[in-house]
Every structure is written in structure tokens, then in C-alpha cells.
Amino acid sequence: MTDGLPMAVPAQGLPPRVRIHEVGARDGLQNERTVVPTETKAEFIHRLAGAGLTTIEATSFVHPKWVPQLADAEALFPMLDGVEADLPVLVPNARGLDRAIALGARRIAVFGSATESFAKANLNRTVDESLAMFEPVVARARDNKIHVRGYLSMCFGDPWEGPVPVHQVVRVAKALMDLGCDELSLGDTIGVATPGHVQTLLAELNEEGVPTNAIGVHFHDTYGQALANTLAALQHGVTTVDASAGGLGGCPYARSATGNLATEDLVWMLNGLGVETGVDLGRLTATSVWLAERLGRPSPSRTVRALSHKE
């Protein structure tokens, strides 16, 4: 890595620190065609924590029929003892919550949709039926003092329905928060958002009573807009950004969803803006190179490629 680069030149109106919600081990790996060994997943998470990431989404307690890559959740989670990071897990329903609680998970996430088409594809339910399914899950998690994140997909566009009206997204987002979610992650599942759209949605959510400090953003880089959209969110005051080490990921139920925002690309930008993350970019890059070797292909992250080539 080149010493002193990027040069930190702070911009006005940005938060002093951002918490990165690392999704590589779950969202990043769930779409891999070749099953990744459980031991590799565990080491990946240990390495991510060693690089300074403090929130690492570990796995998903979905039925193995739907996401075979994550069928090893029960085997994986005990291998994460000693990881000094929060380890949220995705739970689709009450059965998933049972499994998560049995293993001692202290943070969970439910996964909703702003559109009817994706709710049908992903959960085989309508949007309102999905919310009804989440209600007892969120309530029981809160009774067990478990932190709950609400993911909301298709916030900026849908491959079947096209543009998604802002008021439609706000309705479902507010409904998730009203269920008792502690935080909300806005997903640009197919990567079609642009900065003005991002800021308009955030402003509308604020007007409906959803505070900025409860919102995270989750951008895909399909059209190369993920960093621009992230900066727009930061300018609005958002301090939680989802990203995936090495830029891994997609969505098994939306074929036009390409990779997530690469954590390394995000950290490079934030370092240059003088925004603290607590992440060691060198160790993170080395982790993504290590995983790419095991997946048998180079990392799609431009920062990973640039830094590893220099080395």
C-alpha cells in the first residue's frame, strides 16, 4: 500500500465516524454456486474482525432448500466464539428465530420488500402478509432483548415493476419500524439509485418520523453509483453503511442484482474524507485477496485490485 494515500481532505457536512455493517459473509457468499467450506467462512469472519470491522453479518437461518450456501448456520455460529464484533444473523420467520436463539444470537435481521413482486419472489407472500409474519418474530426478539434490524429491498427500483414510488417505500419502511425494529436498512437491490433519489427518500422518511440515526443504507454497484449514493446518504447524516468485503454478493431472487458496494472501496473513500471507520484497509484487502484465492477468481473491488497489484 502507498503510504499517505489517499490524502485525507475532509469535506463539510459529513459525520465524523461511520459504522460499516459488513455483509460479505452472508449476503456476499449466499449466491456462490460452489459451496464454501464452513471452516473458510469462519476464518473469513475472524479475519474481518481482525481488520477492525465491528458489525459482521454472520449467516442466515433460512431453510437450506432456498439458500443452500448457508445451510451450515448451526455448524458455523459456534465457531465464531471469541470474535470481537457484533454478529447479526438473518431470520425469515419464527422457526429461524428459534434456531438463532438456540445458538445465542443477540442480533437478528428480518428481510422485507417495498414491492409486491419481490415479496412474492423472495417470501411467497404479499408485502402486508410479510409484515404480519415479521410481527411476532420482532416482538419475541425484543422480549429476549435481541437487537432487530429491518431490511427493506427494492427501495429504488424493481426488475419487474420498474420505478418504485417514494411514498410506497416510506409506507413499508415505517411499518417495519412500527413493528419494533431498532434499525432500518434501505436496499438498492438492483443498483439503480442515484443521489437525488437517495436524499429525497431519506427526507421523506424523516418527515414520517423515521430518524436518520436509525437508518442504514445498502447499495449495489450495478451502474457504478454505489459510492455516489453513499456520499449522498452521509451528507444527509446517515452513519451506518452496509458493504461487502471484496464487493462480493448479489441476490438469488433478482438476477439483475450484481455485487454489493465493496468495503475496501468504501473505506478508501472515507479515509480520504477524514471519516473514521476503525478499519485497517491493508488487513481488509489482504482478507479479500485470501478469500478470492479460495473462490478461484479475483475480487471485483477496484481498491483490492489496485492495492494488491502494487504489493
C-alpha positions in Angstrom: 0.0 0.0 0.0 1.2 3.5 -0.8 2.0 5.4 2.4 0.0 8.5 2.9 -2.7 7.8 0.3 -5.4 8.6 0.0 -4.6 12.1 1.4 -7.3 13.0 3.9 -9.1 16.1 2.8 -12.3 16.4 4.9 -15.5 17.7 3.3 -18.1 19.8 5.2 -21.3 18.3 6.4 -20.2 14.7 6.9 -20.3 12.6 10.1 -17.0 12.2 11.9 -17.4 8.4 12.1 -19.3 5.7 10.1 -20.1 2.2 11.3 -19.7 -0.3 8.5 -22.2 -3.1 8.6 -20.2 -5.9 6.9 -22.4 -8.3 4.9 -19.8 -10.3 3.0 -20.1 -13.5 5.0 -23.9 -13.6 4.5 -25.0 -11.5 1.6 -21.7 -11.8 -0.2 -21.4 -15.6 -0.1 -25.1 -16.6 -0.3 -25.1 -16.5 -4.1 -21.9 -18.5 -4.6 -22.5 -21.6 -6.8 -19.8 -23.7 -5.2 -20.4 -24.4 -1.5 -17.8 -22.6 0.6 -16.5 -24.8 3.4 -17.7 -23.8 6.9 -14.2 -23.5 8.1 -13.4 -21.0 5.4 -16.5 -18.9 6.3 -15.4 -18.9 10.0 -11.9 -17.9 9.2 -13.2 -15.2 6.9 -15.3 -13.7 9.7 -12.4 -13.9 12.2 -10.2 -12.1 9.7 -12.8 -9.4 9.1 -13.0 -8.8 12.8 -9.2 -8.6 12.9 -9.3 -5.9 10.3 -11.4 -3.8 12.7 -14.9 -4.4 11.5 -17.3 -4.3 14.5 -20.5 -5.5 12.8 -20.3 -8.6 10.7 -23.4 -10.3 9.5 -22.6 -13.9 10.0 -25.2 -16.2 8.3 -28.9 -16.7 7.7 -31.3 -19.1 9.4 -33.3 -19.8 6.2 -34.4 -23.2 5.0 -31.4 -24.9 3.3 -33.6 -25.6 0.2 -33.8 -21.9 -0.5 -30.2 -20.8 0.2 -28.0 -24.0 0.2 -24.8 -22.0 0.7 -26.0 -21.0 4.2 -27.2 -24.5 5.3 -24.4 -24.7 7.8 -25.5 -21.9 10.1 -25.7 -24.3 13.1 -22.2 -25.5 12.5 -20.8 -22.1 11.7 -22.1 -20.0 14.6 -20.3 -21.8 17.4 -17.0 -21.4 15.5 -17.3 -17.7 16.0 -16.7 -17.7 19.7 -14.2 -15.1 20.5 -14.9 -12.9 17.6 -14.9 -9.3 18.9 -17.7 -8.0 16.8 -21.5 -7.9 16.7 -22.7 -10.9 14.7 -26.2 -10.3 13.4 -28.0 -13.2 11.6 -30.9 -13.1 9.1 -34.1 -14.9 10.2 -37.0 -15.2 7.8 -39.7 -16.4 10.2 -40.4 -17.8 13.7 -38.6 -21.0 13.0 -35.5 -19.1 12.0 -35.7 -17.1 15.2 -35.9 -20.3 17.3 -32.7 -21.5 15.7 -30.9 -18.2 16.2 -32.0 -18.0 19.9 -30.9 -21.6 20.5 -27.4 -20.7 19.4 -27.3 -17.5 21.5 -27.5 -14.9 18.7 -28.0 -11.4 20.1 -28.8 -9.6 16.9 -31.2 -10.6 14.1 -32.5 -9.1 10.9 -35.8 -9.6 9.0 -35.9 -9.1 5.3 -38.9 -7.3 3.8 -39.7 -5.8 0.4 -41.1 -2.5 -0.8 -42.7 -4.1 -3.8 -45.2 -6.8 -4.2 -43.3 -8.6 -7.0 -40.2 -9.1 -4.9 -42.2 -10.0 -1.8 -43.8 -12.8 -3.9 -40.4 -13.9 -5.4 -38.5 -13.8 -2.1 -41.1 -14.8 0.6 -44.0 -16.1 -1.5 -46.2 -13.5 0.3 -47.7 -10.1 -0.3 -46.0 -7.1 1.4 -48.6 -7.0 4.1 -48.5 -10.7 4.7 -44.8 -10.4 5.1 -45.2 -7.7 7.7 -47.7 -9.9 9.5 -45.2 -12.8 9.5 -42.5 -10.5 10.9 -44.6 -9.1 13.7 -44.4 -12.0 16.2 -40.7 -12.5 15.3 -39.8 -9.0 16.1 -41.9 -9.0 19.3 -40.3 -12.2 20.6 -36.8 -11.0 19.7 -37.4 -7.8 21.7 -38.8 -9.8 24.6 -35.5 -11.6 24.6 -33.6 -8.3 24.4 -32.3 -9.1 20.9 -31.5 -6.2 18.6 -33.6 -6.3 15.4 -32.7 -4.8 12.0 -35.3 -4.5 9.3 -34.0 -4.9 5.7 -36.1 -3.3 3.1 -35.4 -4.4 -0.5 -36.2 -2.7 -3.8 -36.3 0.8 -2.3 -35.2 2.5 -5.6 -36.3 0.2 -8.4 -37.7 -3.3 -9.1 -36.8 -5.6 -12.0 -40.5 -6.5 -12.5 -42.2 -3.2 -11.6 -39.7 -0.6 -12.6 -39.6 2.7 -10.6 -40.8 2.4 -7.1 -42.7 5.4 -5.8 -41.1 7.0 -2.7 -44.4 7.1 -0.8 -44.7 3.3 -1.3 -41.2 2.7 0.2 -41.9 5.1 3.1 -45.1 3.2 4.0 -43.4 -0.2 4.3 -40.3 1.3 6.0 -42.5 3.0 8.6 -44.5 -0.3 9.1 -41.2 -2.2 9.8 -40.1 0.4 12.3 -43.6 0.4 13.9 -43.2 -3.4 14.4 -40.3 -2.5 16.8 -37.2 -2.8 14.6 -34.2 -1.0 16.1 -32.8 0.0 12.8 -33.7 0.0 9.1 -31.5 -0.8 6.1 -32.6 0.7 2.8 -31.7 -1.6 0.0 -31.0 -0.6 -3.6 -31.2 -4.3 -4.6 -30.6 -3.9 -8.3 -28.3 -0.8 -8.1 -30.5 1.7 -9.9 -30.5 4.5 -7.3 -29.0 8.0 -7.9 -28.0 10.6 -5.3 -31.0 12.8 -5.6 -33.3 9.9 -5.2 -31.4 8.8 -2.1 -31.7 12.2 -0.4 -35.4 12.5 -1.3 -36.2 9.1 0.2 -34.3 9.9 3.4 -36.1 13.3 3.7 -39.5 11.7 3.3 -38.7 9.1 5.9 -37.7 11.8 8.3 -41.0 13.6 7.7 -42.8 10.4 8.6 -41.0 10.1 11.9 -38.2 7.7 11.0 -35.0 9.3 12.4 -31.8 9.4 10.4 -29.8 7.7 13.2 -32.0 4.6 12.8 -31.3 4.3 9.1 -28.6 2.4 7.3 -28.0 2.2 3.5 -27.3 -0.8 1.3 -26.2 0.0 -2.2 -25.3 -2.3 -5.1 -22.9 -1.1 -7.7 -24.7 -2.3 -10.9 -24.5 1.1 -12.6 -21.4 2.3 -10.7 -23.4 4.6 -8.4 -22.9 2.9 -5.0 -20.2 5.3 -3.7 -22.0 8.4 -5.0 -25.2 7.2 -3.4 -23.4 6.5 -0.1 -21.9 10.0 -0.1 -25.4 11.5 -0.6 -26.6 9.5 2.4 -23.7 10.6 4.5 -24.4 14.2 3.6 -27.9 13.7 4.9 -26.5 12.4 8.2 -26.6 8.6 7.8 -23.8 6.9 9.8 -24.4 3.2 9.0 -23.4 1.9 5.7 -23.7 -1.8 4.5 -20.8 -3.1 2.5 -19.3 -6.4 1.4 -15.6 -7.3 1.6 -14.2 -7.6 -1.9 -17.5 -6.5 -3.4 -19.0 -10.0 -3.2 -22.7 -10.6 -3.5 -25.9 -10.3 -5.4 -29.4 -11.6 -4.8 -30.6 -15.1 -5.6 -34.1 -13.8 -6.3 -33.2 -10.8 -8.5 -30.9 -11.7 -11.4 -30.1 -8.1 -12.2 -28.6 -7.6 -8.7 -24.9 -7.5 -9.1 -22.2 -7.1 -6.4 -22.6 -5.0 -3.2 -20.6 -1.9 -2.6 -17.1 -3.2 -1.8 -16.0 -2.5 1.8 -12.5 -1.6 0.6 -13.8 1.0 -1.9 -15.9 2.5 0.9 -13.0 2.6 3.4 -10.7 4.2 0.8 -13.3 7.0 0.2 -14.0 7.5 3.8 -10.2 7.6 4.6 -9.8 10.3 2.0 -12.7 12.3 3.5 -11.2 12.0 7.0 -14.2 10.0 8.3 -13.2 7.4 10.9 -14.2 3.7 10.5 -11.8 1.9 12.7 -10.9 -0.4 9.7 -7.4 -1.3 8.8 -7.5 -1.2 5.0 -4.4 -3.2 4.5 -5.6 -6.1 6.6 -9.1 -5.9 5.0 -7.6 -6.0 1.5 -5.4 -9.0 2.4 -8.5 -10.8 3.7 -10.4 -10.2 0.4 -7.3 -11.4 -1.6 -7.2 -14.5 0.7 -10.9 -15.3 0.1 -10.7 -14.6 -3.7 -8.0 -17.3 -3.9 -10.3 -19.7 -2.3 -13.2 -18.8 -4.5 -11.0 -19.1 -7.5 -11.5 -15.7 -9.0 -10.2 -12.1 -8.5 -12.0 -9.7 -6.2 -14.3 -7.3 -8.1 -13.3 -4.5 -5.8 -11.2 -1.8 -7.6 -9.4 -0.9 -4.4 -8.5 -4.5 -3.7 -7.1 -4.9 -7.2 -5.2 -1.6 -7.1 -3.6 -2.3 -3.7 -2.9 -6.0 -4.3 -1.2 -5.2 -7.7 1.0 -2.6 -6.0 2.1 -5.2 -3.5 
